[in-house]
Amino acid sequence: MNEKTGTGRPWRGSLYALLTLLCCAAPIGLLTYLFGGSEAVELLHAVTPTALILVVALNYRTPRGGVAAFVAGGLALWLSFAGMAAVRTGSLADHGQQVTVTVTAVHPRNGTHLPTCEVSRPDGTAIRHPLDACNLHVGRRLTVTADPSDRQAPIREPLDADTPLHWAAGVGTALVALLVSLPFWAGRRRQRPGGPSEPVAAGGPADWRV
């Protein structure tokens, strides 16, 4: 009697995870470019890691799969921040302008949030996003790189568009490599009567084991 071996199934869980990563990361990148560092966009940081943890944990229901799920979630969270930084600096490198601004309000450090400063342009119009990691006094003048369309928060330090992009590319590559390699080390194995076990993907018959 022939028995189904589940040929090709080990890749199904990785395909789901890769599609989840693409479907979550692409909209976040687009919204970051269109709307910048708004609170609504920052809340979406939780979408990609949460989705990947669920996808990996459900498709690889093994101890190793559980570890892989949280590693994938951590890398996805890192990719979210690195990707947003890359979009932000890239947009400022292409469209940003050097502007001398004046600090109009200072918000002190609050828990894990660094102090921020609200700033205004020379004509008195406020810049939409606050200046990060800023602990200056009100009335202080400084030069920043600002987005004329107010999509991105201004940057005080010398603009470096390459480093965030390299970090995002490196983290993204590591995450994709992890997802692709999952079938080789995190899947379940089905015990064959009288013979060695064969690696197959999770999600099949109830007699699978780690």
Order of alpha helices (4+ residues) and beta strands (2+ residues): alpha-alpha-alpha-alpha-beta-beta-beta-alpha-beta-beta-beta
